[in-house]
Amino acid sequence: MPIVLIVAEQQPDGNLRKASLNAISAGKQLAEKAGGELHIALVGKDPAKVADELKGHGAKAVHLGAAPELEHYLAETYAPAIAALAQELKADFIGAASTAQGKDLLPRVAGKLRAAMATDVMAINGSGADITFTRPMWAGNVFADVKLTTPVKVFTLRATEFTAAAGGEGASEVKTFSPKLEASKTKFVDFKEVKSARPELTEARVVISGGRGTKGDFKEIEALADDLGAAVGASRAVCDAGWVPNDLQVGQTGKVVAPALYIAAGISGAIQHLAGMKSSKTIVAINKDPEAPIFQVADYGVVADLFKVLPELRAELAKLK
């Protein structure tokens, strides 16, 4: 019976990263299609903190590996632990969400296991031994169905393409194991978290993003975001110019988002940016250029100056309160 191992992830505060629930949902789907069983793994200093949250998703077992050396994430220390567990379980598939950690960790695991890998998986197809993964190529302009032919198959998945697992499916067996530790040439120095009262960009239901049309002035965008309880995003050009922090970047080389509402203000719509937001449920584009590519993916478009439109929009929203 094929074994599907999903690697969960804790946030710096010890809580479960929400994208892990999307990964678990994808793992369940894969296990059903492959006729196998789902296992969940988590390593860290105190993975038991989220054991109750992980064991309610119908997995055969939840595997927790704790060690003081794993207090802070380093790929050099986490990868041997996950690879050794996968070998012990004889896992056929190993997956994780395409978070910063997932994109860093899983390729190392694949390398250690000499396994083929698919990144940014958006759909799981087929059944039995004939499983394929749909993934984007060429900045999302092409979607390829790929089949991995190595004995062990590794993948990362776009959390926005899979519904988060809801839980309540019966308690899984919780097992503890001693993580395999290897000497690391990398030393953890410090962790600096960007704190904001706004929602985290990849988890927000509403995202307001600004582009070069803002000329670096994000006051109206931030004000609208606060009115709507939204997250603030930005195009790569804006981040490269130093107008806003890099952690706000949406796009192929930034964060991939799929909120219920995405408002793009002053963003032309380069391919790299579209790759990171075009799965949004509703897209509103505001741009002075009627030929801007962003209008090709927008559900609603406003050809106007964002500095005129956003204040008017905020005024109308205020009337509804």
N, C-alpha and C positions, 0 to 999 in steps of 0.2 A: 504493500500500500504506500503510495507516494506521501512524503512528509513535507508539509509547507511550514517553514519557520519564518515568522514575522518578528523583526527586531523593533521593539518599542523604544521610546525615548523619553527621558525626564527633562524638564526645564531646570534652569539653574536653581529655582526655589524648591526643587524636589517633586513638584507636581507633574502629572503626565502631560506631555505635549499633545494637544488636540489632534494634530495630524496623525498621531499613532492610531487613533480610532478609525481614521479613514484607511490606514494601512491594514488594520485588522479586518475591516470590511472587505477589502480587496483580497486578503488572504483567505477568508471564508469562501469567497466566490471562486478563487482558484482551487481550493481544496475540493469543493463540490464538483467543479468541472473535471478535475483530474482524478476524481474518485479516491481522494486521499484524506488526510486528517491535518488539522491546524494545530500548530504549536506557537507559543509566544515566548520571546526571550527578552530579558532586560538585565543589563549589568550596570553597576555603579556602586557608590558607597552605601546607599540605603535604598535598594530597589523595593524592599518590602513595604515602603511607604505607600506604594500604589498597587499593591498586590490585590486588594479587594476590588479595585477598579478594573484590573485586567482579567480577573478570573470569571467575570460574568458574561463572557462573549462566546461560550460554547466551544472553546479550544480543548483539545485533548489534555494539554498540560500547559502551565505557565512556569517557565524556568527562570529563576532569579539567581544572579551571581553577584555576590557582594565582596568588596575588598577595599581597604583604605586607599590603595593605589589608584582606584577608579573614581575617586571623589570628583575630579575634574576631567572632562572629556578630552582625550587625546587619541587620535586614530591609531597611533603606534601601540597603545596599551589595550584599547577596546577590540581592535581587529583580531588579535590572537585568541581572545576570550570567546568571541562569537564564532570564529572559524573552528575552534576546538569543539565547541558545543555542537555545531552543525555536523561535524564528523562523528561525534558520539551518537547523535540521533539518527545518523545516516540521512540527513535532510536532502530532498531532491530539489526544493526551491527555497531560496532565502530572499526575503524582501523587506523593504523599509520605505517610509515616506521620503520624498525628494526634498527634505529639509537640508539646511547647511550641513548638519551632522550626517544625515543619510547619504548625501552626495559625496561626503568625504570618507565615510566608513566603509560603505558597501563595495566600492572598487578595490579597496585593500583586502577585504574578505574574499572577493572573487579572485584576486591575484594569488592569495595564499592557497586557495582551493583549486587553482587552475581552471576556473569556471568561466563560461561565457556569461555576458551581462547585457541586459537591456535597461536603458535609463529613461526616466520620465514617462513611464508606461501610462497610457490613458484608457486602455481597455484590455480585457483578457478574453481570448476567443478559443474555440475548439473544445475538445473533450478527451478524456483518457490520456493517451500518450501523445496526442496531436494538439498540444497547447501552443498558441501563438500570442504574442504581445503586440498591441498597437502602440507605436511611439511616434512623436513628431520629428521631422527632419527639415533642414533648410528653413530654420526660424518659424516652423509651424506651417509652412506652405505645402508640405508633403507629409502624408501619414503612411508609415510603413508597417506591415504586419511581419514581425520577425519571429523565427523559430530558433530557439537555442538548442544545440545538439550535444553539449557536454553532459556528463552524468549529473553534475550539480549545476543548477541554473540560478543566477542572481539577478535581481531587478530592483530598481527604485521606481516609485509611482507618484504621479501628480495627485496630491491629496484632494485637489479641487474637483477631480473627475470621479471620485468615489464617495458615496454617502458615509458619514461617520457611523460606526457601529453603535447601536443604542444600548446594548447590554441586556440583562434580564433573561439570559438564555441558559441558565443553570451554571452552577459553580464548577470551574475547572480544577483539576488537581494542581496544587502549587508545590513545585519542587525547587530545592536549592542546590546549587552546585558551586564548586570552587573554581573560579575563573582561571584559565591559564594565563599567566603573566610572563611577559618577556621584558628584558632590559630595554629601556627607551632612550634614544638619543635626544629626544625632545623633552624640555622641561616646562611645566606650567609656571607662568610668571604672575599673571593677573587676569582678572575678568572684569570688564567694565560694561555694565548693562545700560542701554539707552532707555530711560524711564519716561513714560508719557501717560497722561490721563486718557488719551484716546485709545481705541481698540488696536490690537496688533494687526498689522497690515494684511497678513495672509488669512486672518480669521474674521475680519470685519464684514458685516452685511452690506455696508456702504463705503465706497472709497472715492475720495475726491483727489484727482491728480492734476498737477500743473506741469506745463512744458515751457519751452523757450518763450512762448508768448507772454509769460508772466514777467519776463525781464528780471527775475529774481525776487519779485514782490509777491509773497505768498499770503499776505494778510487776509485778503478776501477768501482765498481757498481755505485757510485755517478757520476763519470765522464761520464759513458755511459748514465745514466739517464739525465744528463744535455744536452748531445748531442741530445737525442731523445725528450727532453721536457717531460720526464717521471717522475712518482712518484717513490720513493724508499720504498720497503717493506722489511720485515724480518720474519724469522721463530721464533717460541716461544723460542727455545733454545738460539738463539742469544740475544733476549730481556731479558730472564731470566739471562743470563750471564752478562748483563749490558753493552754489546758492543754497542747497539744502544737504543734509547728511546722506551718505550713500545708502544707509539702511532704508531709505524711502524709495529706492529705485524699483520700478516695476518694469519687467521686460525679460528678454531671453537671458541676459547676464545679471538680472536682478531677481526680484520675487515674482512668482506666478500667482495671480489672484483670480478669483471667480466669484465676486460678490453678487448680491441681488441687484445692486445698482452701482454702476461705475460712471463717474462724471469726469470727462477729460477736458480740461480747460487750457487752451493755448498749446495743445499737443498736436503736431502735424500728423503723426501716425506712422512712424518708421516701422519697418518690418519687425525689428527687434523689440519694439514696444508692444506691437500688436500680439506678438507671441506670448506675452505675459499677461494679457487681459482680455483677449477676445472670447474667452469662454464665459465671461460675465453674463448674467441673465438679462440685464437691461443696460445698454450703453448710451450715454448722452454725450455728444461732442459739441464743444463751443470753440469756434475758430473763425477768425476774420477771413481766412482763405477758403472760398467755396470749393476749391480743387484739392483740399487737404485729404490725404488718404484715409484719415481717421473716419471720415464720413461714410466710407465704403462698408465699415463694420458697425456703424452706429445705428441704433434703433430710432433715435431722435437726434436731429442736428440743428444747431443754432449758428447761423453765419453772422457773427457780431463780435464786438470787443468784449472779452471776458470781464474787463473792469466795469463795464456797463451792465452786463447781464447778471453777474453774481450778486451785486447789491440789490437789484430788482427782485431776484429770486429770493433772497433773504427777507426782503420786505413782504413779499407775498406769503412766505412761510410763517412770518410773525403774525399775520392776520388770522392764520388757522389755529393759533395757539389759544 
